[in-house]
Amino acid sequence: MFIDSHAHLFFKDFAADLPDVIKRAQDAGVEAIVCPGTDLETSRKAIALAEEYEMVYACVGFHPHDASKGDAPSLKAIERLSEHPKVVAIGEIGLDYHYNLSPPERQKEVFGEQIRIAQRRSLPIVIHSREAEGDTMRIVEEALAASPGWRPAGAPRGVFHCFPGDAALANRVIGWNFCISIPGPVTFGSKPGRLNQMAEVVKKTSFDHMLIETDSPYLTPAPHRGKRNEPAYVRLIAGVIAGLKGCTIEEVGASTTSAARALFGLP
Ligand code: NI
């Protein structure tokens, strides 16, 4: 019924009770969880979890925070890992100028190099962009110009996880056949008359390129804000989206699940 398109199940937050977390997700109607790595070590852990749990799929890549670790041998290792049958995307990759934990110039180089890995491997990309939308869009546009046909005909090319922009930007990336993914903050402050930006994006964007995600263990939706997030809570996000769109939660589940399947090529 639901796919959590982004959850970091390898972090120590889940070390004590991951089997229970997976069980609660299944009980909440979650049928698949996509687990993006953030560096070489966590990409390997994501694959190990995908081997252990049938419903878990992995992505491999260097998060912009960890871009300074993405030297040539490490990127070669990421490319080799991407050949694993349960790796469904390169990610999460991108730019984060909020913290600048890696130098911006290095972030841009490693982002570009990882897009080229995805293009060689015909895989979609999972993009993280924070306070860096101008450079992110430019790098993605250049990659599209360099290799427009890297995905099978009609298949989405990637997803902007925790979609960072407004409705105009959402429509621009959807025009490039990218998806946007809606996380827990859509549940914050979405009362009539005071919609947050993410809720506005949901209202003004068509369903066909929209995914839902928890970004566990971060970005916990209401009413659990402040506690650890987990994939079962993707249902709370779907419920708020249903309210914004004036449809049922089942319809949100069906449309976001089919968009996630098309993007990641899930069975
Ligand atoms: Ni993430």
py3Dmol code that shows the C-alpha trace and the ligand (Angstrom):
import py3Dmol

protein = """\
ATOM      1  CA  MET A   1       0.000   0.000   0.000  1.00  0.00           C
ATOM      2  CA  PHE A   2       2.833   2.434   0.782  1.00  0.00           C
ATOM      3  CA  ILE A   3       6.504   2.672  -0.165  1.00  0.00           C
ATOM      4  CA  ASP A   4       8.843   4.581   2.138  1.00  0.00           C
ATOM      5  CA  SER A   5      11.129   5.950  -0.561  1.00  0.00           C
ATOM      6  CA  HIS A   6      13.888   7.114   1.828  1.00  0.00           C
ATOM      7  CA  ALA A   7      14.849   5.652   5.215  1.00  0.00           C
ATOM      8  CA  HIS A   8      18.325   5.250   6.708  1.00  0.00           C
ATOM      9  CA  LEU A   9      17.792   1.974   8.540  1.00  0.00           C
ATOM     10  CA  PHE A  10      21.541   1.443   9.094  1.00  0.00           C
ATOM     11  CA  PHE A  11      21.988   4.221  11.643  1.00  0.00           C
ATOM     12  CA  LYS A  12      22.600   3.220  15.249  1.00  0.00           C
ATOM     13  CA  ASP A  13      19.162   4.605  16.163  1.00  0.00           C
ATOM     14  CA  PHE A  14      17.772   1.303  14.836  1.00  0.00           C
ATOM     15  CA  ALA A  15      20.463  -1.050  16.143  1.00  0.00           C
ATOM     16  CA  ALA A  16      18.413  -2.262  19.104  1.00  0.00           C
ATOM     17  CA  ASP A  17      15.023  -2.943  17.486  1.00  0.00           C
ATOM     18  CA  LEU A  18      15.188  -3.064  13.675  1.00  0.00           C
ATOM     19  CA  PRO A  19      13.102  -6.281  13.393  1.00  0.00           C
ATOM     20  CA  ASP A  20      10.311  -4.560  15.378  1.00  0.00           C
ATOM     21  CA  VAL A  21      10.614  -1.426  13.220  1.00  0.00           C
ATOM     22  CA  ILE A  22      10.227  -3.557  10.065  1.00  0.00           C
ATOM     23  CA  LYS A  23       7.257  -5.403  11.575  1.00  0.00           C
ATOM     24  CA  ARG A  24       5.497  -2.142  12.504  1.00  0.00           C
ATOM     25  CA  ALA A  25       6.077  -0.868   8.966  1.00  0.00           C
ATOM     26  CA  GLN A  26       4.458  -3.996   7.506  1.00  0.00           C
ATOM     27  CA  ASP A  27       1.538  -3.674   9.933  1.00  0.00           C
ATOM     28  CA  ALA A  28       1.075  -0.063   8.779  1.00  0.00           C
ATOM     29  CA  GLY A  29       0.808  -1.195   5.144  1.00  0.00           C
ATOM     30  CA  VAL A  30       4.380  -0.422   4.029  1.00  0.00           C
ATOM     31  CA  GLU A  31       5.374  -2.899   1.326  1.00  0.00           C
ATOM     32  CA  ALA A  32       8.858  -1.619   0.476  1.00  0.00           C
ATOM     33  CA  ILE A  33      11.524   0.599   2.047  1.00  0.00           C
ATOM     34  CA  VAL A  34      14.302   2.238   0.020  1.00  0.00           C
ATOM     35  CA  CYS A  35      17.455   2.706   2.087  1.00  0.00           C
ATOM     36  CA  PRO A  36      20.024   5.199   0.673  1.00  0.00           C
ATOM     37  CA  GLY A  37      23.644   5.057   1.777  1.00  0.00           C
ATOM     38  CA  THR A  38      25.538   8.190   2.787  1.00  0.00           C
ATOM     39  CA  ASP A  39      29.127   6.978   2.280  1.00  0.00           C
ATOM     40  CA  LEU A  40      30.944   3.749   1.356  1.00  0.00           C
ATOM     41  CA  GLU A  41      30.456   2.068   4.729  1.00  0.00           C
ATOM     42  CA  THR A  42      26.728   2.847   5.010  1.00  0.00           C
ATOM     43  CA  SER A  43      26.177   1.921   1.345  1.00  0.00           C
ATOM     44  CA  ARG A  44      27.546  -1.533   2.203  1.00  0.00           C
ATOM     45  CA  LYS A  45      25.276  -1.643   5.262  1.00  0.00           C
ATOM     46  CA  ALA A  46      22.257  -0.676   3.140  1.00  0.00           C
ATOM     47  CA  ILE A  47      23.008  -3.607   0.824  1.00  0.00           C
ATOM     48  CA  ALA A  48      23.391  -5.964   3.791  1.00  0.00           C
ATOM     49  CA  LEU A  49      19.946  -4.886   5.046  1.00  0.00           C
ATOM     50  CA  ALA A  50      18.471  -5.389   1.574  1.00  0.00           C
ATOM     51  CA  GLU A  51      19.885  -8.919   1.617  1.00  0.00           C
ATOM     52  CA  GLU A  52      18.426  -9.558   5.071  1.00  0.00           C
ATOM     53  CA  TYR A  53      14.927  -8.100   4.513  1.00  0.00           C
ATOM     54  CA  GLU A  54      13.040  -8.832   1.323  1.00  0.00           C
ATOM     55  CA  MET A  55      11.109  -5.523   1.472  1.00  0.00           C
ATOM     56  CA  VAL A  56      14.273  -3.382   1.755  1.00  0.00           C
ATOM     57  CA  TYR A  57      16.080  -1.989  -1.319  1.00  0.00           C
ATOM     58  CA  ALA A  58      19.403  -0.141  -1.269  1.00  0.00           C
ATOM     59  CA  CYS A  59      20.928   2.929  -2.899  1.00  0.00           C
ATOM     60  CA  VAL A  60      24.669   3.567  -2.855  1.00  0.00           C
ATOM     61  CA  GLY A  61      26.524   6.863  -2.861  1.00  0.00           C
ATOM     62  CA  PHE A  62      28.238   9.683  -1.010  1.00  0.00           C
ATOM     63  CA  HIS A  63      25.960  12.230   0.683  1.00  0.00           C
ATOM     64  CA  PRO A  64      27.175  15.830   0.190  1.00  0.00           C
ATOM     65  CA  HIS A  65      28.173  15.931   3.877  1.00  0.00           C
ATOM     66  CA  ASP A  66      30.596  13.068   3.146  1.00  0.00           C
ATOM     67  CA  ALA A  67      31.755  14.260  -0.281  1.00  0.00           C
ATOM     68  CA  SER A  68      35.307  14.826   0.976  1.00  0.00           C
ATOM     69  CA  LYS A  69      35.552  11.043   1.544  1.00  0.00           C
ATOM     70  CA  GLY A  70      34.574  10.369  -2.083  1.00  0.00           C
ATOM     71  CA  ASP A  71      38.022   9.886  -3.604  1.00  0.00           C
ATOM     72  CA  ALA A  72      38.570   7.972  -6.851  1.00  0.00           C
ATOM     73  CA  PRO A  73      38.949   4.464  -5.289  1.00  0.00           C
ATOM     74  CA  SER A  74      35.836   5.012  -3.140  1.00  0.00           C
ATOM     75  CA  LEU A  75      33.788   6.120  -6.143  1.00  0.00           C
ATOM     76  CA  LYS A  76      35.006   3.047  -8.032  1.00  0.00           C
ATOM     77  CA  ALA A  77      33.809   0.940  -5.097  1.00  0.00           C
ATOM     78  CA  ILE A  78      30.397   2.657  -5.216  1.00  0.00           C
ATOM     79  CA  GLU A  79      30.136   1.814  -8.916  1.00  0.00           C
ATOM     80  CA  ARG A  80      30.957  -1.835  -8.196  1.00  0.00           C
ATOM     81  CA  LEU A  81      28.400  -1.974  -5.355  1.00  0.00           C
ATOM     82  CA  SER A  82      25.760  -0.566  -7.708  1.00  0.00           C
ATOM     83  CA  GLU A  83      25.849  -3.858  -9.616  1.00  0.00           C
ATOM     84  CA  HIS A  84      24.161  -5.639  -6.697  1.00  0.00           C
ATOM     85  CA  PRO A  85      20.670  -6.782  -7.773  1.00  0.00           C
ATOM     86  CA  LYS A  86      18.946  -4.959  -4.893  1.00  0.00           C
ATOM     87  CA  VAL A  87      20.622  -1.604  -5.558  1.00  0.00           C
ATOM     88  CA  VAL A  88      17.908   0.529  -7.186  1.00  0.00           C
ATOM     89  CA  ALA A  89      19.580   3.964  -7.449  1.00  0.00           C
ATOM     90  CA  ILE A  90      22.727   6.024  -6.857  1.00  0.00           C
ATOM     91  CA  GLY A  91      22.107   8.089  -3.718  1.00  0.00           C
ATOM     92  CA  GLU A  92      21.874   9.977  -1.770  1.00  0.00           C
ATOM     93  CA  ILE A  93      23.957  12.480  -3.669  1.00  0.00           C
ATOM     94  CA  GLY A  94      23.807  16.229  -4.122  1.00  0.00           C
ATOM     95  CA  LEU A  95      24.724  19.521  -2.483  1.00  0.00           C
ATOM     96  CA  ASP A  96      24.231  20.864   1.047  1.00  0.00           C
ATOM     97  CA  TYR A  97      25.376  24.449   1.570  1.00  0.00           C
ATOM     98  CA  HIS A  98      23.567  24.757   4.898  1.00  0.00           C
ATOM     99  CA  TYR A  99      26.280  22.925   6.827  1.00  0.00           C
ATOM    100  CA  ASN A 100      29.084  22.781   4.208  1.00  0.00           C
ATOM    101  CA  LEU A 101      30.510  19.751   6.042  1.00  0.00           C
ATOM    102  CA  SER A 102      32.483  19.090   2.847  1.00  0.00           C
ATOM    103  CA  PRO A 103      33.899  22.003   0.800  1.00  0.00           C
ATOM    104  CA  PRO A 104      31.332  23.165  -1.810  1.00  0.00           C
ATOM    105  CA  GLU A 105      33.764  22.677  -4.701  1.00  0.00           C
ATOM    106  CA  ARG A 106      34.325  19.054  -3.666  1.00  0.00           C
ATOM    107  CA  GLN A 107      30.560  18.545  -3.221  1.00  0.00           C
ATOM    108  CA  LYS A 108      29.968  19.662  -6.807  1.00  0.00           C
ATOM    109  CA  GLU A 109      32.717  17.403  -8.208  1.00  0.00           C
ATOM    110  CA  VAL A 110      31.538  14.315  -6.307  1.00  0.00           C
ATOM    111  CA  PHE A 111      27.894  15.007  -7.221  1.00  0.00           C
ATOM    112  CA  GLY A 112      28.809  15.209 -10.906  1.00  0.00           C
ATOM    113  CA  GLU A 113      30.974  12.092 -10.760  1.00  0.00           C
ATOM    114  CA  GLN A 114      28.177  10.109  -9.106  1.00  0.00           C
ATOM    115  CA  ILE A 115      25.625  11.233 -11.711  1.00  0.00           C
ATOM    116  CA  ARG A 116      28.030   9.845 -14.322  1.00  0.00           C
ATOM    117  CA  ILE A 117      28.132   6.527 -12.417  1.00  0.00           C
ATOM    118  CA  ALA A 118      24.311   6.427 -12.551  1.00  0.00           C
ATOM    119  CA  GLN A 119      24.399   7.197 -16.265  1.00  0.00           C
ATOM    120  CA  ARG A 120      26.919   4.412 -16.961  1.00  0.00           C
ATOM    121  CA  ARG A 121      24.802   1.998 -14.931  1.00  0.00           C
ATOM    122  CA  SER A 122      21.389   3.215 -16.267  1.00  0.00           C
ATOM    123  CA  LEU A 123      20.238   3.859 -12.689  1.00  0.00           C
ATOM    124  CA  PRO A 124      18.130   6.739 -11.333  1.00  0.00           C
ATOM    125  CA  ILE A 125      19.584   9.212  -8.794  1.00  0.00           C
ATOM    126  CA  VAL A 126      18.370  10.212  -5.319  1.00  0.00           C
ATOM    127  CA  ILE A 127      19.182  13.907  -4.868  1.00  0.00           C
ATOM    128  CA  HIS A 128      19.705  15.808  -1.619  1.00  0.00           C
ATOM    129  CA  SER A 129      19.724  19.592  -2.085  1.00  0.00           C
ATOM    130  CA  ARG A 130      19.733  22.105   0.732  1.00  0.00           C
ATOM    131  CA  GLU A 131      20.291  25.822   0.202  1.00  0.00           C
ATOM    132  CA  ALA A 132      21.977  24.856  -3.055  1.00  0.00           C
ATOM    133  CA  GLU A 133      19.111  24.708  -5.550  1.00  0.00           C
ATOM    134  CA  GLY A 134      20.814  26.942  -8.173  1.00  0.00           C
ATOM    135  CA  ASP A 135      23.934  24.757  -8.420  1.00  0.00           C
ATOM    136  CA  THR A 136      21.933  21.522  -8.067  1.00  0.00           C
ATOM    137  CA  MET A 137      19.660  22.403 -10.988  1.00  0.00           C
ATOM    138  CA  ARG A 138      22.594  23.535 -13.139  1.00  0.00           C
ATOM    139  CA  ILE A 139      24.529  20.284 -12.539  1.00  0.00           C
ATOM    140  CA  VAL A 140      21.453  18.143 -13.232  1.00  0.00           C
ATOM    141  CA  GLU A 141      20.663  20.111 -16.395  1.00  0.00           C
ATOM    142  CA  GLU A 142      24.249  19.684 -17.631  1.00  0.00           C
ATOM    143  CA  ALA A 143      24.047  15.941 -16.949  1.00  0.00           C
ATOM    144  CA  LEU A 144      20.777  15.715 -18.869  1.00  0.00           C
ATOM    145  CA  ALA A 145      22.307  17.556 -21.806  1.00  0.00           C
ATOM    146  CA  ALA A 146      25.374  15.292 -21.767  1.00  0.00           C
ATOM    147  CA  SER A 147      23.457  12.025 -21.601  1.00  0.00           C
ATOM    148  CA  PRO A 148      19.699  12.493 -22.075  1.00  0.00           C
ATOM    149  CA  GLY A 149      18.931   8.824 -22.707  1.00  0.00           C
ATOM    150  CA  TRP A 150      20.548   7.154 -19.721  1.00  0.00           C
ATOM    151  CA  ARG A 151      17.265   5.681 -18.456  1.00  0.00           C
ATOM    152  CA  PRO A 152      14.905   3.380 -20.369  1.00  0.00           C
ATOM    153  CA  ALA A 153      12.351   5.336 -22.411  1.00  0.00           C
ATOM    154  CA  GLY A 154       9.804   7.019 -20.140  1.00  0.00           C
ATOM    155  CA  ALA A 155      11.453   5.894 -16.879  1.00  0.00           C
ATOM    156  CA  PRO A 156      11.924   8.698 -14.318  1.00  0.00           C
ATOM    157  CA  ARG A 157      15.545   9.821 -13.989  1.00  0.00           C
ATOM    158  CA  GLY A 158      15.635  10.463 -10.267  1.00  0.00           C
ATOM    159  CA  VAL A 159      13.982  11.968  -7.244  1.00  0.00           C
ATOM    160  CA  PHE A 160      14.528  15.160  -5.300  1.00  0.00           C
ATOM    161  CA  HIS A 161      14.261  13.753  -1.798  1.00  0.00           C
ATOM    162  CA  CYS A 162      12.703  16.044   0.862  1.00  0.00           C
ATOM    163  CA  PHE A 163      11.721  18.305  -1.982  1.00  0.00           C
ATOM    164  CA  PRO A 164      13.363  21.642  -1.117  1.00  0.00           C
ATOM    165  CA  GLY A 165      11.615  24.079  -3.451  1.00  0.00           C
ATOM    166  CA  ASP A 166       8.285  25.676  -4.271  1.00  0.00           C
ATOM    167  CA  ALA A 167       5.599  24.515  -6.707  1.00  0.00           C
ATOM    168  CA  ALA A 168       7.263  26.263  -9.660  1.00  0.00           C
ATOM    169  CA  LEU A 169      10.514  24.373  -9.058  1.00  0.00           C
ATOM    170  CA  ALA A 170       8.566  21.132  -8.578  1.00  0.00           C
ATOM    171  CA  ASN A 171       6.946  21.543 -11.972  1.00  0.00           C
ATOM    172  CA  ARG A 172      10.310  22.308 -13.547  1.00  0.00           C
ATOM    173  CA  VAL A 173      11.943  19.090 -12.288  1.00  0.00           C
ATOM    174  CA  ILE A 174       8.837  17.046 -13.143  1.00  0.00           C
ATOM    175  CA  GLY A 175       9.245  18.434 -16.669  1.00  0.00           C
ATOM    176  CA  TRP A 176      12.690  16.765 -16.688  1.00  0.00           C
ATOM    177  CA  ASN A 177      10.975  13.495 -15.698  1.00  0.00           C
ATOM    178  CA  PHE A 178      12.212  13.667 -12.110  1.00  0.00           C
ATOM    179  CA  CYS A 179      10.061  12.824  -9.097  1.00  0.00           C
ATOM    180  CA  ILE A 180       9.678  14.838  -5.922  1.00  0.00           C
ATOM    181  CA  SER A 181       9.427  13.177  -2.517  1.00  0.00           C
ATOM    182  CA  ILE A 182       7.339  14.492   0.370  1.00  0.00           C
ATOM    183  CA  PRO A 183       8.599  13.943   3.945  1.00  0.00           C
ATOM    184  CA  GLY A 184       7.262  14.484   7.484  1.00  0.00           C
ATOM    185  CA  PRO A 185       7.435  18.301   7.567  1.00  0.00           C
ATOM    186  CA  VAL A 186       4.338  18.362   5.328  1.00  0.00           C
ATOM    187  CA  THR A 187       2.480  17.486   8.547  1.00  0.00           C
ATOM    188  CA  PHE A 188       3.775  20.588  10.361  1.00  0.00           C
ATOM    189  CA  GLY A 189       1.501  23.596  10.518  1.00  0.00           C
ATOM    190  CA  SER A 190      -0.776  22.468   7.736  1.00  0.00           C
ATOM    191  CA  LYS A 191      -3.932  23.955   9.203  1.00  0.00           C
ATOM    192  CA  PRO A 192      -6.377  25.889   6.990  1.00  0.00           C
ATOM    193  CA  GLY A 193      -5.017  29.337   6.242  1.00  0.00           C
ATOM    194  CA  ARG A 194      -1.411  28.575   7.185  1.00  0.00           C
ATOM    195  CA  LEU A 195      -0.081  25.960   4.789  1.00  0.00           C
ATOM    196  CA  ASN A 196       3.667  25.387   4.881  1.00  0.00           C
ATOM    197  CA  GLN A 197       5.647  25.414   1.615  1.00  0.00           C
ATOM    198  CA  MET A 198       5.680  21.631   1.338  1.00  0.00           C
ATOM    199  CA  ALA A 199       1.902  21.478   1.713  1.00  0.00           C
ATOM    200  CA  GLU A 200       1.597  24.135  -1.011  1.00  0.00           C
ATOM    201  CA  VAL A 201       3.767  22.001  -3.285  1.00  0.00           C
ATOM    202  CA  VAL A 202       1.533  18.974  -2.652  1.00  0.00           C
ATOM    203  CA  LYS A 203      -1.602  20.973  -3.461  1.00  0.00           C
ATOM    204  CA  LYS A 204      -0.190  22.376  -6.699  1.00  0.00           C
ATOM    205  CA  THR A 205       1.645  19.292  -8.041  1.00  0.00           C
ATOM    206  CA  SER A 206       0.153  16.337  -9.887  1.00  0.00           C
ATOM    207  CA  PHE A 207       0.355  12.927  -8.267  1.00  0.00           C
ATOM    208  CA  ASP A 208       2.102  11.096 -11.069  1.00  0.00           C
ATOM    209  CA  HIS A 209       5.640  12.144 -10.011  1.00  0.00           C
ATOM    210  CA  MET A 210       5.091  12.317  -6.243  1.00  0.00           C
ATOM    211  CA  LEU A 211       6.674   9.916  -3.742  1.00  0.00           C
ATOM    212  CA  ILE A 212       6.451   9.805   0.047  1.00  0.00           C
ATOM    213  CA  GLU A 213       9.303   9.206   2.480  1.00  0.00           C
ATOM    214  CA  THR A 214      10.141   9.313   6.155  1.00  0.00           C
ATOM    215  CA  ASP A 215      13.915  10.079   5.949  1.00  0.00           C
ATOM    216  CA  SER A 216      14.078   7.964   9.132  1.00  0.00           C
ATOM    217  CA  PRO A 217      15.437   8.451  11.731  1.00  0.00           C
ATOM    218  CA  TYR A 218      15.062  12.198  10.981  1.00  0.00           C
ATOM    219  CA  LEU A 219      12.138  14.522  10.127  1.00  0.00           C
ATOM    220  CA  THR A 220       9.549  12.770  12.300  1.00  0.00           C
ATOM    221  CA  PRO A 221       5.986  13.730  11.327  1.00  0.00           C
ATOM    222  CA  ALA A 222       3.331  15.035  13.692  1.00  0.00           C
ATOM    223  CA  PRO A 223       2.194  13.859  16.229  1.00  0.00           C
ATOM    224  CA  HIS A 224       5.535  12.139  16.987  1.00  0.00           C
ATOM    225  CA  ARG A 225       7.702  15.192  16.244  1.00  0.00           C
ATOM    226  CA  GLY A 226      10.840  15.225  18.415  1.00  0.00           C
ATOM    227  CA  LYS A 227      11.053  11.423  18.662  1.00  0.00           C
ATOM    228  CA  ARG A 228      12.822   8.938  16.403  1.00  0.00           C
ATOM    229  CA  ASN A 229      11.206   8.546  12.994  1.00  0.00           C
ATOM    230  CA  GLU A 230      10.472   5.125  11.463  1.00  0.00           C
ATOM    231  CA  PRO A 231       8.991   3.824   8.191  1.00  0.00           C
ATOM    232  CA  ALA A 232       5.550   3.014   9.706  1.00  0.00           C
ATOM    233  CA  TYR A 233       4.997   6.774  10.012  1.00  0.00           C
ATOM    234  CA  VAL A 234       4.929   7.175   6.234  1.00  0.00           C
ATOM    235  CA  ARG A 235       1.222   6.468   6.676  1.00  0.00           C
ATOM    236  CA  LEU A 236       0.845   9.732   8.652  1.00  0.00           C
ATOM    237  CA  ILE A 237       2.408  11.632   5.753  1.00  0.00           C
ATOM    238  CA  ALA A 238       0.025   9.938   3.294  1.00  0.00           C
ATOM    239  CA  GLY A 239      -2.913  10.894   5.517  1.00  0.00           C
ATOM    240  CA  VAL A 240      -1.983  14.589   5.468  1.00  0.00           C
ATOM    241  CA  ILE A 241      -1.460  14.477   1.689  1.00  0.00           C
ATOM    242  CA  ALA A 242      -4.926  12.919   1.295  1.00  0.00           C
ATOM    243  CA  GLY A 243      -6.391  15.850   3.246  1.00  0.00           C
ATOM    244  CA  LEU A 244      -4.549  18.387   1.096  1.00  0.00           C
ATOM    245  CA  LYS A 245      -5.583  16.691  -2.159  1.00  0.00           C
ATOM    246  CA  GLY A 246      -9.150  15.898  -1.085  1.00  0.00           C
ATOM    247  CA  CYS A 247      -8.783  12.181  -1.798  1.00  0.00           C
ATOM    248  CA  THR A 248      -8.513   8.979   0.238  1.00  0.00           C
ATOM    249  CA  ILE A 249      -5.337   7.706   1.871  1.00  0.00           C
ATOM    250  CA  GLU A 250      -5.697   4.588  -0.301  1.00  0.00           C
ATOM    251  CA  GLU A 251      -5.501   6.754  -3.417  1.00  0.00           C
ATOM    252  CA  VAL A 252      -2.364   8.454  -2.080  1.00  0.00           C
ATOM    253  CA  GLY A 253      -0.877   5.030  -1.350  1.00  0.00           C
ATOM    254  CA  ALA A 254      -1.715   3.679  -4.799  1.00  0.00           C
ATOM    255  CA  SER A 255      -0.369   6.657  -6.753  1.00  0.00           C
ATOM    256  CA  THR A 256       2.823   7.202  -4.736  1.00  0.00           C
ATOM    257  CA  THR A 257       3.533   3.459  -4.771  1.00  0.00           C
ATOM    258  CA  SER A 258       3.205   3.233  -8.538  1.00  0.00           C
ATOM    259  CA  ALA A 259       5.441   6.313  -8.955  1.00  0.00           C
ATOM    260  CA  ALA A 260       8.087   4.758  -6.672  1.00  0.00           C
ATOM    261  CA  ARG A 261       7.909   1.436  -8.542  1.00  0.00           C
ATOM    262  CA  ALA A 262       8.404   3.192 -11.876  1.00  0.00           C
ATOM    263  CA  LEU A 263      11.347   5.208 -10.543  1.00  0.00           C
ATOM    264  CA  PHE A 264      13.215   2.403  -8.782  1.00  0.00           C
ATOM    265  CA  GLY A 265      12.102  -0.417 -11.081  1.00  0.00           C
ATOM    266  CA  LEU A 266      10.657  -2.411  -8.167  1.00  0.00           C
ATOM    267  CA  PRO A 267       8.829  -5.686  -8.843  1.00  0.00           C
TER     268      PRO A 267
END
"""
ligand_1 = """\
1
NI
Ni 18.558 11.035 3.682
"""
view = py3Dmol.view(width=600, height=400)
view.addModel(protein, "pdb")
view.setStyle({"model": 0}, {"cartoon": {"style": "trace"}})
view.addModel(ligand_1, "xyz")
view.setStyle({"model": 1}, {"stick": {}})
view.zoomTo()
view.show()
